[in-house]
Amino acid sequence: MMGRWCMQFHQPESLKETTYRFSRLMVSTSNKGLISDTSFVGLEIGEKQEPRTVSYLLIDTDSRNSLISGLFGREYVSNGIRYIDEDSGQHVNGEFSMAVIQANNLLEDCSQLESGPMSSAESGPHGTFVGVYDGHGGPEAARFVNERLFENIKKFTSENNGMSADVINKAFLATEEEFLSLVKKQWLNKPQIASVGACCLVGVVCGGILYIANAGDSRVVLGRLERAIKEIKAVQLSYEHNASIESVREELHSLHPDDPHIVVLKHKVWRVRGLIQISRSIGDAYLKRAEFNREPLLAKFRLPEPFDKPILKAEPTILVQKLYPEDQFLIFASDGLWEHLSNQEAVDIVQSCPRNGVARKLLKAALCEAAKKREMRYSDLKKIDRGVRRHFHDDITVIVLFLDSNVVSRSSFRDPLISIKGGCGVTGNGNN
């Protein structure tokens, strides 16, 4: 299986020498074309001329490794050395760790971490942005969100002269409208794009404030130090939009009082109109606009009667809160992780393990639980082909964001500017 991450590095104008060190990769730079060799280990690119931007880094894992890591030994040199080892690194407000595992034949998860400017204006705030996009029906919506949501956040932050819940809400809705426009353009030639969607979980740390926005059933959990008992406790910060939750079903009934079939229990699973478990997403045009719920869309997605208002929503539930020194780290993950680990179990793993590679530790713990539920060994689960493996666990994306209380309330143009995008569209055949 070939995993792929895309990274973008912005060099400060004052930087005269930078060294990047990678392994197992393809590297495309803005002015040197493409360097491609999957056997490279410890490849170094030294730049001693004028500062420039390294536009893209594509990292392909080898066929024996189904854990796709966003960083493989990047070394950034500027006024000292910052090391980023394997899937870990430094963001504006602390450290991070990222990992993904594939279960479907086609990886439908996308994710990103942006550290630096949160606005398209030069004078705008700096911070850290995290996005986990859990696609369904295909990777197109998650991939689209991966490209457009953060750009829209920067646009509205600039227009509104700062970060806010309203900025994030506008960015979600603008991204939704852009994707629905794409669906309309492709409808006749590619009608199945109307049935593609993505759960979207976003976190922004900016000026000592944490913003969490969620549309779908991904989850973010905070690890908070309880000083009285000297333990790290789990605090769930996101509100999930899954029909299995009674309050979600109540919301759907209140929004659609004349529809007795708005939520249906089908094969012991609650589904919206008997089709989908989530009530909010970006995409899923077939349940938002009646013009996309007809032929040539596949019959299994078509409702027996037209609808006059959207069945699903793209508007996220947003939480805004101040960060305190007791707030140690955030675990962002698609629902596949939380199917197998409780909030506290995940927090305990992060707290007890070294930061480097801790996202992988969470994935392994989830897979061990998935194997145990099927009365099999973890080593046997790893041997199962992608596609078949989807019967045991979902695609899973994990991003752990550590919060350094010494820097979380400040932002600076001197901080490393990092853009990492991962997942989506990766195919696999064969075993790990």
FENLINHU-V651056 format. One record per backbone hydrogen bond with DSSP energy under -0.5 kcal/mol. CO is the residue of the C=O (numbers start at 1). NH is the residue of the N-H. E is the energy in kcal/mol with one decimal. If there is no record, write none. Layout:
BEGIN
co->(CO:CO)
nh->(NH:NH)
e->(E:E)
END
This chain:
BEGIN
co->(1:3:4:5:6:7:8:9:9:10:12:18:20:22:22:24:25:26:27:27:28:29:33:34:35:37:37:40:43:44:45:46:47:53:53:54:56:57:57:58:58:59:59:62:64:66:66:67:68:71:74:74:75:76:76:80:81:82:84:85:87:89:91:93:94:95:96:97:99:100:101:103:103:105:105:107:108:109:110:111:112:113:114:115:116:121:125:126:127:128:129:130:131:132:132:133:133:134:136:139:140:141:142:143:144:144:145:148:149:150:151:152:153:154:154:155:156:157:158:164:165:166:167:168:169:170:171:172:173:174:175:176:177:178:179:180:181:182:183:186:190:191:192:193:194:196:197:198:199:199:200:201:202:203:204:204:205:206:208:209:210:211:212:213:214:215:216:219:220:220:221:222:222:223:223:224:225:226:226:226:231:231:233:235:238:240:241:241:242:245:245:246:247:248:249:250:251:252:256:258:259:262:264:264:266:269:271:271:271:272:272:276:277:279:282:284:285:285:287:287:289:290:294:298:298:299:313:316:317:319:321:324:326:326:328:329:330:330:331:332:333:334:334:335:337:337:342:343:344:345:346:347:348:349:355:357:358:359:360:361:362:363:364:365:366:367:368:369:370:371:371:372:377:378:380:381:382:385:386:387:388:389:389:396:397:398:399:399:400:400:401:402:403:404:404:407:408:412:416:417:418:419:420:421:422:426:427:430)
nh->(3:61:423:59:421:57:419:11:54:417:15:47:45:42:43:60:37:58:29:35:56:33:29:36:27:25:40:24:22:46:20:48:18:30:55:9:28:7:59:26:60:5:61:65:66:68:102:69:100:73:76:84:77:78:82:78:83:76:74:88:98:96:94:404:91:402:89:400:398:68:396:387:390:107:428:425:135:424:133:422:131:420:129:418:127:124:118:207:116:205:114:203:112:134:201:110:135:199:197:143:144:145:146:147:147:148:149:152:153:154:155:156:157:120:158:159:160:162:161:168:169:170:171:172:173:174:175:176:177:178:179:180:181:182:183:184:185:186:187:190:193:194:195:196:286:284:136:282:134:201:215:132:213:130:206:211:128:209:323:206:321:204:319:202:317:200:241:333:237:238:331:224:235:328:329:233:227:229:230:231:226:233:224:222:240:242:279:280:245:248:249:250:251:252:253:254:255:256:259:260:262:273:266:271:269:266:264:273:274:275:276:272:243:313:198:287:288:289:311:312:292:293:297:301:302:302:281:318:214:212:210:327:225:328:403:223:332:401:221:399:219:337:338:339:340:341:346:347:348:349:350:351:352:353:358:361:362:363:364:365:366:367:368:369:370:371:372:373:374:374:376:375:381:382:383:384:432:389:388:390:391:392:393:101:334:99:332:401:97:402:330:404:405:407:408:410:208:415:418:10:115:8:113:6:111:107:2:386)
e->(-0.7:-0.6:-1.6:-1.3:-4.0:-0.7:-1.7:-0.5:-0.9:-0.5:-1.7:-1.7:-1.8:-0.8:-1.3:-0.6:-1.2:-1.6:-0.5:-2.8:-1.5:-0.7:-1.7:-0.5:-2.6:-0.7:-1.7:-3.4:-2.1:-0.5:-1.4:-0.6:-1.1:-0.7:-0.9:-1.9:-1.2:-1.1:-0.6:-2.9:-0.6:-0.6:-0.6:-1.8:-0.6:-0.7:-0.8:-0.7:-1.0:-0.5:-0.5:-2.3:-0.5:-0.6:-2.8:-2.2:-0.5:-2.3:-0.8:-1.7:-2.4:-2.3:-1.4:-3.0:-3.1:-2.7:-2.0:-3.2:-2.7:-2.6:-2.2:-3.7:-0.7:-0.5:-1.2:-2.7:-1.2:-2.1:-3.0:-2.8:-2.5:-2.5:-3.2:-2.0:-2.7:-1.7:-3.2:-0.5:-2.6:-2.6:-2.7:-2.5:-2.2:-0.6:-2.5:-2.6:-0.9:-2.6:-2.2:-2.7:-2.2:-2.7:-2.2:-1.1:-0.6:-2.0:-2.1:-2.3:-2.2:-2.5:-2.0:-2.6:-2.4:-1.5:-2.0:-2.2:-2.1:-2.3:-0.9:-1.8:-2.5:-2.6:-2.0:-2.2:-2.3:-2.6:-2.3:-2.2:-2.3:-2.2:-2.2:-2.6:-1.9:-1.7:-2.3:-2.1:-1.9:-1.9:-1.1:-3.2:-1.8:-2.0:-1.7:-1.2:-2.3:-2.9:-2.4:-2.4:-2.0:-0.5:-2.3:-2.8:-2.6:-2.9:-0.6:-2.8:-2.2:-1.4:-2.6:-2.5:-2.3:-2.5:-2.9:-3.1:-2.6:-2.7:-2.8:-2.3:-2.4:-1.0:-2.8:-0.7:-2.3:-2.6:-1.1:-3.2:-1.0:-0.9:-1.5:-1.3:-3.4:-0.6:-2.8:-3.2:-0.5:-0.7:-1.7:-0.6:-2.5:-0.7:-1.8:-2.4:-2.0:-2.3:-2.3:-2.1:-2.0:-1.7:-1.7:-0.7:-1.5:-2.0:-0.8:-2.6:-1.2:-2.9:-2.9:-0.5:-1.3:-2.4:-1.3:-4.0:-3.6:-1.8:-2.0:-2.1:-1.9:-2.5:-2.5:-1.6:-2.0:-1.9:-2.4:-1.8:-0.6:-1.1:-2.5:-0.5:-2.0:-2.8:-3.3:-2.2:-3.0:-0.9:-2.7:-3.1:-0.6:-2.8:-2.0:-2.7:-2.6:-1.8:-0.8:-1.3:-1.5:-1.6:-2.2:-2.1:-2.7:-1.9:-2.1:-2.5:-1.9:-1.2:-2.0:-1.4:-1.8:-1.9:-2.7:-2.3:-2.2:-2.4:-2.5:-1.8:-2.3:-2.6:-2.2:-2.1:-0.8:-0.7:-2.3:-1.6:-2.1:-2.0:-0.8:-1.5:-1.0:-2.3:-0.8:-0.5:-1.9:-2.5:-2.1:-2.4:-1.7:-2.2:-3.0:-0.6:-2.0:-0.6:-2.5:-0.6:-0.8:-1.8:-2.0:-1.5:-1.3:-1.4:-0.7:-1.2:-3.0:-3.6:-2.1:-4.3:-2.0:-3.2:-0.9:-0.8)
END
